[in-house]
Amino acid sequence: MKPVIHLKQATPLFLVVLALTCLWVGSAPKAIGVLPVQSVNVIYSFAGEEDGEYADTDLETDSAGNIYGTTVLGGDFGGGTVFRLSPTPNGWVHTVLYSFTGGADGGEPYKGVTLDREGNLYGSAVTGGSGSCEGGCGVVYKLTNSGGTWTQSVIHAFTGGDDGSGPGARVTVDRSGNVYGMTPTGGAYGLGMIYKIHQVPNGPLTFTVIHTFTGGSDGGSGSAGRMILRKGHLYGAATTGGNYGSGIVFELTPRGVGEWHFKTIYSFQGQPDGSFPYGALLFDRGGNIYGTTYYGGENGIGAVYELSPQPLGEWEERVLYSFQDGTDGNSPISNLVFDEAGNLYGTTSEGSLGSGTIFKLSPADGGQWTETVVHPFEGPPDGAFPYNGMVVDRFGNFYGATVHGGKNDDGCVYKFTP
Protein backbone atom coordinates (compact mmCIF):
# COMPACT_ATOMS: atom_id res chain seq x y z
CA MET A 1 0.00 0.00 0.00
CA LYS A 2 1.42 3.33 -1.01
CA PRO A 3 1.44 5.90 1.80
CA VAL A 4 -0.73 8.93 1.18
CA ILE A 5 0.49 11.41 3.71
CA HIS A 6 3.98 12.79 3.32
CA LEU A 7 4.52 13.46 6.99
CA LYS A 8 7.01 15.45 8.91
CA GLN A 9 5.72 15.05 12.45
CA ALA A 10 1.93 15.02 12.13
CA THR A 11 -0.09 12.14 13.47
CA PRO A 12 -0.85 9.97 10.39
CA LEU A 13 -4.62 10.12 10.84
CA PHE A 14 -5.45 8.97 7.33
CA LEU A 15 -2.98 6.09 7.47
CA VAL A 16 -4.28 5.06 10.89
CA VAL A 17 -7.76 4.68 9.48
CA LEU A 18 -6.40 2.74 6.51
CA ALA A 19 -4.53 0.40 8.82
CA LEU A 20 -7.68 -0.22 10.82
CA THR A 21 -9.60 -1.26 7.70
CA CYS A 22 -6.89 -3.34 6.30
CA LEU A 23 -21.40 0.15 -10.70
CA TRP A 24 -19.74 1.19 -13.35
CA VAL A 25 -22.67 2.80 -15.34
CA GLY A 26 -22.61 3.87 -18.96
CA SER A 27 -19.77 3.99 -21.43
CA ALA A 28 -16.22 5.04 -20.68
CA PRO A 29 -15.67 8.73 -19.97
CA LYS A 30 -14.33 10.97 -22.65
CA ALA A 31 -10.59 11.38 -22.86
CA ILE A 32 -9.08 13.64 -20.28
CA GLY A 33 -7.46 16.90 -21.10
CA VAL A 34 -5.14 19.37 -19.45
CA LEU A 35 -6.21 22.98 -19.71
CA PRO A 36 -3.78 25.86 -19.67
CA VAL A 37 -2.96 26.59 -16.05
CA GLN A 38 -5.85 28.50 -14.52
CA SER A 39 -5.46 31.32 -12.07
CA VAL A 40 -4.14 29.69 -8.88
CA ASN A 41 -2.46 32.05 -6.44
CA VAL A 42 -0.94 31.14 -3.12
CA ILE A 43 -2.36 33.75 -0.76
CA TYR A 44 -0.54 32.53 2.34
CA SER A 45 2.45 30.26 2.96
CA PHE A 46 2.88 28.82 6.45
CA ALA A 47 6.31 29.27 7.97
CA GLY A 48 6.15 26.11 10.07
CA GLU A 49 6.54 27.88 13.38
CA GLU A 50 4.14 29.98 15.47
CA ASP A 51 1.89 30.58 12.47
CA GLY A 52 1.25 26.85 11.93
CA GLU A 53 2.31 23.93 9.81
CA TYR A 54 0.62 21.11 7.88
CA ALA A 55 -2.72 22.62 6.84
CA ASP A 56 -4.88 19.49 6.56
CA THR A 57 -7.96 21.64 6.73
CA ASP A 58 -11.22 22.41 5.06
CA LEU A 59 -11.77 26.15 4.92
CA GLU A 60 -14.70 28.26 6.11
CA THR A 61 -15.59 31.78 4.93
CA ASP A 62 -17.77 34.46 6.51
CA SER A 63 -19.79 37.29 4.99
CA ALA A 64 -16.84 39.70 5.34
CA GLY A 65 -14.63 37.48 3.20
CA ASN A 66 -12.48 36.15 6.04
CA ILE A 67 -11.17 32.59 5.74
CA TYR A 68 -10.87 30.23 8.72
CA GLY A 69 -8.99 26.96 9.06
CA THR A 70 -6.64 24.87 11.19
CA THR A 71 -3.10 23.58 11.09
CA VAL A 72 -2.24 20.21 12.60
CA LEU A 73 1.14 21.38 13.90
CA GLY A 74 2.84 24.63 14.86
CA GLY A 75 1.57 27.49 16.97
CA ASP A 76 3.02 28.67 20.24
CA PHE A 77 3.16 25.15 21.70
CA GLY A 78 3.51 22.97 18.59
CA GLY A 79 0.04 21.45 19.03
CA GLY A 80 -1.60 23.15 16.05
CA THR A 81 -3.60 26.31 15.46
CA VAL A 82 -6.90 27.84 14.45
CA PHE A 83 -6.20 30.69 12.03
CA ARG A 84 -7.96 33.45 10.14
CA LEU A 85 -6.98 35.09 6.87
CA SER A 86 -8.47 38.56 6.37
CA PRO A 87 -8.50 40.41 3.04
CA THR A 88 -7.02 43.91 2.99
CA PRO A 89 -6.08 46.31 0.16
CA ASN A 90 -2.48 45.21 0.66
CA GLY A 91 -3.09 41.47 0.66
CA TRP A 92 -4.14 38.87 3.19
CA VAL A 93 -3.41 39.19 6.90
CA HIS A 94 -2.89 35.97 8.84
CA THR A 95 -3.92 35.79 12.51
CA VAL A 96 -3.60 32.85 14.87
CA LEU A 97 -6.84 32.80 16.84
CA TYR A 98 -5.75 29.94 19.09
CA SER A 99 -2.67 27.78 19.69
CA PHE A 100 -3.27 24.31 21.11
CA THR A 101 -1.03 23.05 23.89
CA GLY A 102 -1.65 19.35 23.25
CA GLY A 103 -2.91 19.02 26.82
CA ALA A 104 -6.42 19.33 28.22
CA ASP A 105 -7.37 21.79 25.47
CA GLY A 106 -6.58 19.29 22.69
CA GLY A 107 -3.94 18.94 20.02
CA GLU A 108 -3.57 18.25 16.29
CA PRO A 109 -6.79 19.81 14.99
CA TYR A 110 -7.59 18.28 11.60
CA LYS A 111 -10.14 19.37 8.99
CA GLY A 112 -10.94 22.91 10.04
CA VAL A 113 -13.69 24.71 11.89
CA THR A 114 -17.38 25.50 11.45
CA LEU A 115 -18.99 28.91 12.07
CA ASP A 116 -22.25 29.23 13.96
CA ARG A 117 -24.81 32.01 13.48
CA GLU A 118 -23.16 34.17 16.18
CA GLY A 119 -19.71 33.99 14.62
CA ASN A 120 -18.27 31.42 17.02
CA LEU A 121 -16.10 28.55 15.75
CA TYR A 122 -16.36 24.82 16.50
CA GLY A 123 -13.92 22.04 15.69
CA SER A 124 -12.30 18.85 16.86
CA ALA A 125 -8.76 17.80 17.72
CA VAL A 126 -7.56 14.21 17.53
CA THR A 127 -5.25 14.26 20.56
CA GLY A 128 -5.13 15.92 23.95
CA GLY A 129 -8.03 16.11 26.33
CA SER A 130 -8.24 13.05 28.55
CA GLY A 131 -8.98 9.33 28.37
CA SER A 132 -6.89 6.22 28.02
CA CYS A 133 -5.46 6.94 24.54
CA GLU A 134 -1.78 7.71 24.18
CA GLY A 135 -1.52 11.49 24.08
CA GLY A 136 -5.21 11.87 24.92
CA CYS A 137 -8.36 10.77 23.09
CA GLY A 138 -9.19 14.14 21.55
CA VAL A 139 -11.73 16.89 22.11
CA VAL A 140 -14.52 18.92 20.56
CA TYR A 141 -13.89 22.60 21.19
CA LYS A 142 -15.54 25.98 20.80
CA LEU A 143 -13.88 29.32 20.13
CA THR A 144 -16.14 32.10 21.38
CA ASN A 145 -15.79 35.48 19.72
CA SER A 146 -16.45 38.38 22.08
CA GLY A 147 -15.67 41.71 20.46
CA GLY A 148 -12.74 40.24 18.55
CA THR A 149 -11.34 38.35 21.51
CA TRP A 150 -11.40 34.57 21.07
CA THR A 151 -11.72 32.22 24.04
CA GLN A 152 -11.33 28.45 23.69
CA SER A 153 -13.36 25.97 25.70
CA VAL A 154 -13.58 22.17 25.50
CA ILE A 155 -17.19 21.07 25.09
CA HIS A 156 -16.37 17.34 25.15
CA ALA A 157 -13.24 15.37 25.98
CA PHE A 158 -13.36 11.84 24.57
CA THR A 159 -12.51 8.91 26.82
CA GLY A 160 -11.78 6.23 24.22
CA GLY A 161 -14.74 4.17 25.42
CA ASP A 162 -18.28 4.17 24.07
CA ASP A 163 -17.93 7.89 23.26
CA GLY A 164 -15.19 7.24 20.69
CA SER A 165 -11.70 8.57 20.19
CA GLY A 166 -9.55 10.51 17.74
CA PRO A 167 -12.25 12.82 16.34
CA GLY A 168 -10.77 13.79 12.98
CA ALA A 169 -13.95 14.89 11.21
CA ARG A 170 -15.10 18.46 10.77
CA VAL A 171 -18.20 19.14 12.86
CA THR A 172 -21.70 20.22 11.80
CA VAL A 173 -23.57 22.94 13.72
CA ASP A 174 -27.32 23.44 13.37
CA ARG A 175 -29.35 26.64 13.84
CA SER A 176 -29.93 25.82 17.52
CA GLY A 177 -26.23 25.46 18.25
CA ASN A 178 -26.23 21.65 18.43
CA VAL A 179 -22.98 20.06 17.28
CA TYR A 180 -22.71 16.79 15.31
CA GLY A 181 -19.62 14.82 14.40
CA MET A 182 -17.96 11.44 13.92
CA THR A 183 -14.95 9.54 15.17
CA PRO A 184 -12.98 6.93 13.20
CA THR A 185 -12.08 4.87 16.27
CA GLY A 186 -13.42 4.02 19.70
CA GLY A 187 -17.06 3.35 20.41
CA ALA A 188 -18.52 0.06 21.61
CA TYR A 189 -17.00 -1.87 18.65
CA GLY A 190 -13.80 0.14 18.23
CA LEU A 191 -14.86 1.37 14.79
CA GLY A 192 -16.04 4.84 15.61
CA MET A 193 -19.37 6.49 16.25
CA ILE A 194 -21.60 9.48 15.51
CA TYR A 195 -22.38 11.96 18.26
CA LYS A 196 -24.55 14.96 19.06
CA ILE A 197 -23.71 17.66 21.59
CA HIS A 198 -27.02 19.22 22.58
CA GLN A 199 -27.06 22.88 23.52
CA VAL A 200 -29.71 23.75 26.09
CA PRO A 201 -30.29 27.54 26.18
CA ASN A 202 -28.58 28.88 29.31
CA GLY A 203 -28.08 25.27 30.40
CA PRO A 204 -25.50 22.48 30.29
CA LEU A 205 -24.20 20.68 27.22
CA THR A 206 -25.27 17.07 26.79
CA PHE A 207 -23.17 14.56 24.81
CA THR A 208 -25.10 11.71 23.16
CA VAL A 209 -23.98 8.82 20.97
CA ILE A 210 -26.55 8.66 18.18
CA HIS A 211 -24.97 5.75 16.28
CA THR A 212 -22.14 3.30 16.90
CA PHE A 213 -20.54 1.74 13.83
CA THR A 214 -20.36 -2.05 13.95
CA GLY A 215 -18.30 -2.65 10.79
CA GLY A 216 -21.18 -4.58 9.21
CA SER A 217 -23.77 -3.23 6.80
CA ASP A 218 -23.71 0.10 8.69
CA GLY A 219 -20.04 0.64 7.91
CA GLY A 220 -17.11 1.55 10.11
CA SER A 221 -14.61 4.37 10.69
CA GLY A 222 -16.53 7.61 10.20
CA SER A 223 -15.04 9.66 7.39
CA ALA A 224 -13.28 12.99 7.85
CA GLY A 225 -15.88 14.87 5.82
CA ARG A 226 -18.38 17.10 7.59
CA MET A 227 -21.85 15.57 7.71
CA ILE A 228 -24.55 17.41 5.80
CA LEU A 229 -27.69 18.48 7.66
CA ARG A 230 -30.52 18.61 5.11
CA LYS A 231 -34.21 18.93 5.97
CA GLY A 232 -33.52 17.66 9.46
CA HIS A 233 -31.65 14.57 8.25
CA LEU A 234 -27.91 13.95 8.62
CA TYR A 235 -25.95 12.50 5.70
CA GLY A 236 -22.37 11.30 5.73
CA ALA A 237 -19.96 8.52 4.81
CA ALA A 238 -18.08 5.77 6.61
CA THR A 239 -14.82 4.71 5.03
CA THR A 240 -15.02 0.97 5.63
CA GLY A 241 -17.58 -1.76 6.18
CA GLY A 242 -20.85 -2.03 4.34
CA ASN A 243 -22.05 -5.07 2.43
CA TYR A 244 -18.80 -5.28 0.45
CA GLY A 245 -16.30 -3.87 2.94
CA SER A 246 -15.65 -0.77 0.82
CA GLY A 247 -17.49 1.89 2.79
CA ILE A 248 -20.96 3.38 2.77
CA VAL A 249 -23.07 6.53 2.53
CA PHE A 250 -25.67 6.85 5.29
CA GLU A 251 -28.71 8.84 6.38
CA LEU A 252 -29.72 9.55 9.99
CA THR A 253 -33.34 10.50 10.64
CA PRO A 254 -34.57 11.87 13.99
CA ARG A 255 -37.23 9.65 15.57
CA GLY A 256 -38.75 11.07 18.71
CA VAL A 257 -36.87 12.71 21.54
CA GLY A 258 -33.21 11.79 21.34
CA GLU A 259 -33.75 8.83 18.99
CA TRP A 260 -32.26 8.51 15.52
CA HIS A 261 -32.83 5.97 12.76
CA PHE A 262 -29.69 4.96 10.86
CA LYS A 263 -30.00 3.84 7.23
CA THR A 264 -27.29 2.78 4.82
CA ILE A 265 -28.32 4.31 1.52
CA TYR A 266 -25.42 2.87 -0.46
CA SER A 267 -22.68 0.26 0.06
CA PHE A 268 -19.70 0.70 -2.24
CA GLN A 269 -18.73 -2.48 -4.03
CA GLY A 270 -15.07 -1.87 -4.75
CA GLN A 271 -13.39 -1.76 -8.15
CA PRO A 272 -14.81 -0.83 -10.68
CA ASP A 273 -17.23 0.89 -8.28
CA GLY A 274 -15.87 3.29 -5.68
CA SER A 275 -14.11 2.27 -2.48
CA PHE A 276 -13.09 4.13 0.70
CA PRO A 277 -15.15 7.37 0.67
CA TYR A 278 -13.17 9.80 2.81
CA GLY A 279 -14.36 13.32 1.92
CA ALA A 280 -17.59 15.19 2.56
CA LEU A 281 -20.75 14.86 0.48
CA LEU A 282 -22.29 17.47 -1.82
CA PHE A 283 -26.00 17.86 -2.60
CA ASP A 284 -27.35 19.52 -5.73
CA ARG A 285 -30.71 21.27 -5.93
CA GLY A 286 -32.41 18.10 -7.11
CA GLY A 287 -31.34 16.15 -4.02
CA ASN A 288 -28.59 14.15 -5.76
CA ILE A 289 -25.42 13.43 -3.79
CA TYR A 290 -21.88 13.72 -5.17
CA GLY A 291 -18.61 12.57 -3.67
CA THR A 292 -15.20 11.00 -4.21
CA THR A 293 -13.58 7.72 -3.21
CA TYR A 294 -9.89 7.22 -2.55
CA TYR A 295 -9.75 3.73 -4.04
CA GLY A 296 -11.89 1.96 -6.61
CA GLY A 297 -13.11 3.16 -9.93
CA GLU A 298 -12.22 1.32 -13.10
CA ASN A 299 -8.48 1.52 -12.38
CA GLY A 300 -8.44 1.28 -8.58
CA ILE A 301 -7.01 4.78 -8.04
CA GLY A 302 -10.18 6.64 -7.17
CA ALA A 303 -13.50 7.77 -8.54
CA VAL A 304 -16.19 10.45 -8.51
CA TYR A 305 -19.72 9.17 -7.94
CA GLU A 306 -23.34 10.33 -7.92
CA LEU A 307 -26.23 9.00 -5.82
CA SER A 308 -29.75 9.74 -7.07
CA PRO A 309 -32.89 9.31 -4.93
CA GLN A 310 -35.52 6.95 -6.35
CA PRO A 311 -39.33 7.11 -5.95
CA LEU A 312 -39.50 4.23 -3.46
CA GLY A 313 -36.87 5.63 -1.14
CA GLU A 314 -33.89 3.78 -2.61
CA TRP A 315 -30.81 5.37 -4.14
CA GLU A 316 -29.16 4.66 -7.47
CA GLU A 317 -25.40 5.05 -7.75
CA ARG A 318 -23.20 5.57 -10.78
CA VAL A 319 -19.53 6.36 -11.22
CA LEU A 320 -19.19 9.64 -13.08
CA TYR A 321 -15.45 9.38 -13.54
CA SER A 322 -12.69 6.86 -12.86
CA PHE A 323 -9.21 8.30 -12.59
CA GLN A 324 -7.20 6.66 -15.33
CA ASP A 325 -3.44 6.55 -14.96
CA GLY A 326 -2.40 9.19 -12.47
CA THR A 327 -1.57 11.91 -14.98
CA ASP A 328 -5.17 13.04 -14.53
CA GLY A 329 -4.80 12.87 -10.75
CA ASN A 330 -5.40 10.00 -8.37
CA SER A 331 -6.50 9.18 -4.83
CA PRO A 332 -9.05 11.94 -4.12
CA ILE A 333 -9.96 12.43 -0.45
CA SER A 334 -11.75 15.74 -0.90
CA ASN A 335 -15.23 17.13 -1.14
CA LEU A 336 -16.60 18.54 -4.40
CA VAL A 337 -18.03 21.98 -5.24
CA PHE A 338 -20.15 23.33 -8.12
CA ASP A 339 -19.57 26.46 -10.13
CA GLU A 340 -22.48 28.53 -11.46
CA ALA A 341 -22.46 26.62 -14.76
CA GLY A 342 -22.95 23.23 -13.08
CA ASN A 343 -19.39 21.97 -13.42
CA LEU A 344 -17.91 19.98 -10.54
CA TYR A 345 -14.49 20.79 -9.06
CA GLY A 346 -12.38 18.79 -6.64
CA THR A 347 -8.82 17.89 -5.79
CA THR A 348 -6.73 14.75 -5.87
CA SER A 349 -4.20 14.09 -3.14
CA GLU A 350 -1.63 12.83 -5.64
CA GLY A 351 -1.02 12.46 -9.36
CA SER A 352 -0.24 14.62 -12.39
CA LEU A 353 3.17 16.16 -11.59
CA GLY A 354 3.24 14.20 -8.35
CA SER A 355 1.79 16.72 -5.91
CA GLY A 356 -1.92 16.44 -6.68
CA THR A 357 -4.37 18.38 -8.82
CA ILE A 358 -7.43 20.54 -9.05
CA PHE A 359 -9.76 18.83 -11.51
CA LYS A 360 -12.97 19.79 -13.28
CA LEU A 361 -15.82 17.53 -14.35
CA SER A 362 -18.08 18.98 -17.03
CA PRO A 363 -21.42 17.42 -17.98
CA ALA A 364 -21.48 16.18 -21.57
CA ASP A 365 -24.00 14.54 -23.89
CA GLY A 366 -25.64 11.28 -22.86
CA GLY A 367 -25.12 11.76 -19.16
CA GLN A 368 -21.33 11.51 -19.45
CA TRP A 369 -18.80 13.78 -17.79
CA THR A 370 -15.48 15.06 -19.14
CA GLU A 371 -12.53 15.45 -16.77
CA THR A 372 -9.82 18.06 -17.16
CA VAL A 373 -6.89 18.91 -14.92
CA VAL A 374 -7.23 22.65 -14.39
CA HIS A 375 -4.21 22.93 -12.12
CA PRO A 376 -1.40 20.47 -11.43
CA PHE A 377 0.27 21.37 -8.14
CA GLU A 378 4.02 21.72 -8.57
CA GLY A 379 5.33 22.04 -5.02
CA PRO A 380 7.18 25.05 -3.59
CA PRO A 381 6.39 27.87 -4.06
CA ASP A 382 3.11 26.42 -5.39
CA GLY A 383 1.01 24.19 -3.15
CA ALA A 384 1.51 20.43 -2.78
CA PHE A 385 -0.75 17.57 -1.68
CA PRO A 386 -4.27 18.98 -1.31
CA TYR A 387 -5.89 16.59 1.16
CA ASN A 388 -9.04 18.70 1.17
CA GLY A 389 -11.34 20.22 -1.39
CA MET A 390 -12.30 23.84 -1.86
CA VAL A 391 -14.87 26.28 -0.53
CA VAL A 392 -16.68 28.86 -2.66
CA ASP A 393 -17.32 32.28 -1.14
CA ARG A 394 -20.31 34.50 -1.94
CA PHE A 395 -18.34 36.19 -4.72
CA GLY A 396 -17.65 32.93 -6.54
CA ASN A 397 -14.00 32.67 -5.48
CA PHE A 398 -12.62 29.20 -4.69
CA TYR A 399 -10.20 28.66 -1.78
CA GLY A 400 -8.33 25.58 -0.62
CA ALA A 401 -5.33 24.44 1.42
CA THR A 402 -2.43 22.06 0.91
CA VAL A 403 -0.46 20.22 3.59
CA HIS A 404 2.90 20.92 1.94
CA GLY A 405 4.12 23.40 -0.63
CA GLY A 406 4.10 27.16 -0.33
CA LYS A 407 7.33 29.10 0.01
CA ASN A 408 8.52 27.07 2.99
CA ASP A 409 7.01 23.67 2.10
CA ASP A 410 4.98 23.79 5.33
CA GLY A 411 1.62 24.15 3.61
CA CYS A 412 -0.35 27.02 2.12
CA VAL A 413 -3.76 28.49 1.36
CA TYR A 414 -4.54 29.21 -2.28
CA LYS A 415 -7.16 31.04 -4.31
CA PHE A 416 -8.43 29.45 -7.50
CA THR A 417 -10.27 31.39 -10.18
CA PRO A 418 -12.00 29.08 -12.73
Buried (B, 14 or more C-beta within 10 A) or exposed (E): EEEBBBBBEBBEBBBBBBEBBEBBBEEEBBEBEBEEEBEBEBBBBBBBBBBBBBBBBBBBBBEEBBBBBBBBBBBEBBBBBBBBBBEEEEEBEBEBBBBBBBBEBBBBBBBBBBBBEEBBBBBBBBBBBBBEBEBBBBBBBBBBBEEEEBEBEBBBBBBBEEBBBBBBBBBBBBEEBBBBBBBBBBBBBBBBBBBBBBBEEEEEBEBEBBBBBBBBEBBBBBBBBBBBBEEEBBBBBBBBBBBBBBBBBBBBEBEEEEEBEBBBBBBBBBBBBBBBBBBBBBBEEEEBBBBBBBBBBBBBBBBBBBBBBEEEEEBEBBBBBBBBEBBBBBBBBBBBBBBEEEBBBBBBBBBBBEBBBBBBBBBEEEEBBBBBBBBBBBBBEBBBBBBBBBBBBEEEBBBBBBBBBBBBBBBBBBBBEB
